Amino acid sequence: MLLELDSVTTGYGKAQVLKDICLHVYQGEIVALLGANGAGKSTTLRCIAGVIQPWEGSVKFSGVDTRRLPPYTLVSKGISYCPEGRDVFANLTVLENLKIGAYLVDDVEQSEARLEWIYDLFPRLKERRKQSAASLSGGEQQMLAIGRSLMANPKLLMLDEPSLGVAPILVEAIYSKIEEINASGTSILLVEQNVNLALEVANRAYVLEKGEISLEGTGAELRDNEHVKASYLGIA
């Protein structure tokens, strides 16, 4: 098992957001985490990334308890987090943004090879490598954010709302690339409000409601679930 959350409860200050969360990701999977705004999806990713700590329960990555490990250590262990809103460095070039993603990689040849792989994955980034990130469209910035997260050669890539603010034609392109990234050997934990899109690519999925896991199953099982149909797919 690559990632395991066991009975994780956490929040911010005294405000509890997650309660007894249990989920896991196997090597090679795409796992979707679904739910409405405020359900705790982003908080779950932040907890895994070490941005916030569990109050109770445990987070294990490759069998190692990651509690109290700083985020940069978790990156070196193979966890990359692409946050909602992209957070690219607008005043830096595309190339400079990508190189920041490799700040823990000491092997220059490995870093250059990874950069070329990302350029093959997202040709637009190569075309615009000397442009500022601020000059890119929303979809191109999302490609850049994903590419930057991949520069560390992660075992697990966590994506928070990759379709948010992206033109529909580019959403399809980005999701095609997500499947390609997964096929290359990277496991993916995906937070996405576009439930239908997420369930199309996910091997398994969890539904998070008010900070608790309410449903789990394969993508096909949740697409056929009546509660999911009514609450998230708009099918009465």
N, C-alpha and C positions, 0 to 999 in steps of 0.2 A: 504494500500500500504506500502510495507516495505522500498523501496528505490525509491527516485524520484530526477532526475536531470532536472532542468527547465532552459533552455536557458543559459547553462554554457559555458562561454568563458574563456580560460586560456592558459598559456604557461610558458616559462622559460625566465627570464629577460625581454627583449623587444620582444622576438620571440613568436608570437602567434601560438599555436598548435591546439586548439579546438575552434570552433565557433558555438555558439547557440545550444549546445548539449541538446537534450531532450530525456530522456529514463527513464524507470521505471522497477522495479522488484517487483512482488507480492510474498507474503509468499508462500513457497513451490515450486517455479518455478526454472527451470534452464534456464537462459537467456544467449545467446552467443553474443559476440561482435566481429564482423569479419572485416577483412580489410587487405590491404597490409602492408608491413613494412613502418613505418613512417606515417601511417594514423592517429595515435593518440590514439590507443587502450590502451597502457600502461599508457599514460598520463591520460586517463579517470580514470583508476583504482587508480592511485596515487592521483588524485584529490579527489576521494571518500574516500580514506584512510587518507586524511589529510596531505599527504606528500607535496603537493602543494595546493594553495588556488585558488578558482575561482576569476577571475577578475570581471566577471559579472555573474548574475544568481544565482541560489541557489541549494544546495544539502541538501535533507532532508532524515533522516533515522528514521523510525517509527514516522514520523510526526514532528521530531525535526530538526531544522536548524543546520547543523554541521559545518558551516563555522567558521573558527578561533578556532575550537576545536583541540587540539593536537592529534596525532595519538594514543597515549596510552589511551586517554579518549574514542576514537572511538572503540578501542578494548574492553574496559569495557562495552560499549553500545551494542556490539554484531557484530562488523565488523572485520573479519580476512582477511589478504591479504597475499597470497602466490606468491611472485614475480617471474618474469622470471629469469631463471638461478639458481633457488633453494636457493642459499645463505645459505646453511647449515654451521654450525661451524665445519670446517673440523677436527680440533684438539680435539674436544669433542666427547664423545661417543654418540651413538644413544639415549640412555636413557637421557643423559644430555641435548641433543638438544631438546628432547620432553619436559623435565621439564621446559626449558626456555620458551616454549610456554604457560605455566601455571603461569607465573610470577605475574599475577594479580588475580589469584584464591587463596583466603584465606582458603577455606575449603579443608583440606587435604584429607578427605574421598572422596569428590567430584573429586578432582584431581586424586586420585588413581583409582577411578572407570572409569574416562575418559581415563586414560592410558591403562587400561585393555581393554576398548572398542576399542581403536586404535590398540592394539596388536591383537585383534580378526579380525579387519578390514584388517590389514597388518601383517600377521604372520611372514613375513621375518624380520620385525623390532624387534619382540620379540626374534627371533633366533639370531639376531645380536646386541642385546641391549648393550652388553659390548664392541663392536667393535667401532673404531673411524669412524666418518662419512666419512672421506677421503677414507676408505677402501671399501665403497659401490659402486656398479655400478651406472650409471646415473639414471636408472629406480628406483633403491632402494633409491637413494638420493631424487628423486621426491616424493616417498612415504613418506620419512622422513619429507620433507618440508610440505607436505599436513598434515601429522599427527601432526606436531608441530603447524600448524595453527588451527587445530581442538581442541587442548588442552584447549583453552579458551572457548570452547562450544559456537561457534558463531551462530548468527541467519543468517548471510550472510557470505559465504565464496567466496572470489574473487581469481580466479586461472588465472595466466598469463602464457600462453603457457605450459601447463602441459605435452604435448607430445614432447617438444623440446629436442633433444639429447637423446631420450629414444628408446631403441630397440623395433621394431614393436611388438614382442610378449608381452612385458611389457606394451606397450601403450594400448593394448586391456584390460589388467588386470587393469590398472589405471582407464580407463574410466568406467569399470564395477564398480569399487569402488566409482567413482564420482556419479554414479546413486544410489548406496547404501547409500552414505552420504546424498544425496537429499531425499531419501525415509525415512531416519531417522528424517527428519524435517528441515534440513538446506537448505536454499535457496542458489543458486549458480549463480554467475556472471562469465562467462567463456570467456577469450580471447584465441583464437586458430586460427593458420594459416591453420591447417588441417580442411578446411571448411566442407568437407563431413562428417568427424567424429563429428564435433561440431553440425551440423544440425541433426545428428541422435539422439542425446541425448537432444537437446534443445527444450523446449516448445515454446520459441519465440527467435528471433534473430534480431540484428541490423547490418547493413553494414555501416562501417565508411570509408569515402573516403576524403582525404585531410582535415581532421579535422571536417568534417560535416557528419551527418547522411544522407545517400542517400537512404536507403531502410530499411524497417522493416516489420516483419510478423512472422507467425509461422514457425517452422522448415520446415514443408512440403511445405509451400508457397514459401519459399526462395529456396528450392531445385529445385522447378519447374520454378523459375524465369529465363528468358533467359539471363539477364545480369549476374546473379550469375553463371549460367552454363558456360557462355563464359569466364568470368573474373576470376573465382575462382575454378571451378570444371573441367576446361579443356575440356568442352563439347561444340563443335561448333554448 
